[in-house]
Each structure stands twice: as C-alpha cells, then as structure tokens.
Amino acid sequence: MYDSANNGRRRRRWVGAVGLLAAGAIGGGFLASALSASASTSTSTASASTVSSSSGGSARTPGPGGAQPVRPDEKSVASATAATLRAAALKAVPGGTVYRIETDAGDGAYEVHMKKADGSLVTVKFDKNLKVTKVESGMGMGDPAPAGRSAPGTAR
C-alpha cells in the first residue's frame, strides 16, 4: 500500500511539472510573437514614411544625407501625409526615386527629395494643402540657411 500511494504522488508531481512547462512554453510563445509583430510593424512604418522607389524591387542607395532630415529645422512627416506626398512627387517626376520626405524650412510646407531616372537630384516642393508648387533641380537651393549656418551653395 505504501508503494501505490508513493507512485500516485510521484505521478501527480510529474503531471503537474509537465503542465507547468507546457503553460510556460505556450505563454512565452505568445509573448515572443506579440513582441516581434510589434517590432516589425513599427520598423516597416518608419521606413515606409521615408524611403520609396518607383521601380518596385530595385535597391538603390538614398541620395545625399540619407532618408532622415538633414537640417535641424526640418522634420520627418507622418506616414499618411508622406504617402500622399510620395504619390504626388512620383507623378511630378515619373521614373524617379524618393529618398527623403520632410517639412520644408524655406518656401514650401513640405519637400520631397528625389533622384531622377538619369541620376540627377531634384526637390519637389509642396504647399500646406499637399499640392506640388514646383520642382527644383538639386537639393532645394532656394531655402534659407538654418540659424548659425550658411545657405546652400554659398561660402561661409
């Protein structure tokens, strides 16, 4: 009788331990998948708001300054606004590649920096209503310099 009681306790402990391990593995799996899904969503959202190519899958290097705003007085643009600006810029410069979308410290509300199909750089300027106002050659040479810096293209 002593042996059968001992075996019953052993078996209950074993079943309890296996149950705890299974619950931990399942809970850990849910936590890991939730964290990785959250990380991949925020990463894709951030990159989608800054860099885009009109040519589907061809990987190109960003233009001068990269995908993030270069000037301290210009900021990144929210994803929904960036999508509208990107579409309008690609319509204004067919075959181009968008490499930076930001607010404009100069003569527009927003600007989209692009590389044309021939490799030359252009800046598409927008008003506050997200309408194209002009396409400038280069990096937006019409903008004033941020405080304490010289304007683009001028000697200091």
Residue pairs with C-beta under 8 A, 6 or more apart in sequence:
45 79
47 67
48 79
48 82
48 83
49 76
49 77
49 78
49 79
49 82
49 101
50 67
50 68
50 76
50 82
50 100
50 101
51 62
51 67
51 98
51 99
51 100
52 86
52 90
52 97
52 98
53 59
53 60
53 97
53 98
54 90
54 94
54 95
54 96
54 97
54 98
55 95
55 97
60 97
60 115
62 99
62 100
63 99
63 100
63 113
63 114
63 115
63 121
64 121
64 139
65 100
65 113
65 139
66 99
66 100
67 99
67 100
68 76
68 100
69 75
69 76
69 100
69 102
69 103
70 100
71 105
71 146
72 146
73 105
73 146
73 147
74 102
74 103
74 104
74 105
74 111
75 102
75 103
76 101
76 102
77 85
77 101
77 102
77 103
77 110
81 110
81 130
82 101
84 130
85 101
85 110
85 112
85 126
85 130
86 98
86 101
86 112
88 112
88 124
88 126
88 130
88 131
88 132
89 96
89 98
89 101
89 112
89 114
89 124
89 132
90 96
90 98
92 124
92 132
92 135
93 114
93 116
93 122
93 124
93 135
94 117
95 116
95 117
96 114
96 115
96 116
96 117
96 122
97 114
97 115
98 112
98 113
98 114
99 113
99 114
99 115
100 112
100 113
101 110
101 111
101 112
101 113
102 110
102 111
102 113
103 109
103 110
103 111
104 110
104 111
104 125
104 126
104 140
104 143
105 143
105 144
105 146
106 140
106 142
106 143
106 144
107 125
107 133
107 142
107 143
108 125
108 126
108 127
108 133
109 126
109 127
109 128
110 125
110 126
110 130
111 123
111 124
111 125
111 126
111 140
112 123
112 124
112 126
113 121
113 122
113 123
113 139
113 140
114 121
114 122
114 123
114 124
115 121
115 122
116 122
120 137
121 137
121 138
121 139
122 135
122 136
122 137
122 138
123 135
123 136
123 138
123 139
123 140
124 132
124 134
124 135
124 136
125 132
125 133
125 134
125 135
125 136
125 140
126 132
126 133
127 133
136 142
139 152
140 152
141 152
141 153
143 151
143 152
144 151
145 151
145 152
145 154
149 156
150 156
